[in-house]
Amino acid sequence: MRRDPRRLRDATIVGTGSAVPSRVVTNAELSALLGEDIHPFVSGTLGILERRWCAAHESTADLAEDAGRAALEAAGVDPESIDLLIVATDTPEFVSPAPASVVHGRLGLVNAGTFDLNAGCAGFVTALDTAWKYIRADARYSRLLVIGAYVMSR
């Protein structure tokens, strides 16, 4: 049975947040580690002057939690009002528990379901699309939190 397209709900992004690792790694530092000067190519061709690497005490869940808190605050939304959390990552610390479960608990999303989504580089965009489809398809979902978190430096 097809739904009447006039009755479908739209999704709107009402808040965003971000978090980055504390350690800054310059092209000079990376060149020293690699034993080759990468600066001319990396800065001239790619425009990259520095990147962020996680310290030993920082994790995918830590970055996801910080970004999630910032997004909730920017949106003016209480954690209790979130219906579903989707965490897009291909760099979890553990197979189990999933980063989404860890972040769910840390943020106090007591009324939300949660799952991880692993689609590599397309993970965040795929998670946004998935969230949009939840909102369009099921009236039980109205507030979703989508987080993309990557810790490639490990």
Disulfide bonds with the S-S distance in Angstrom:
none
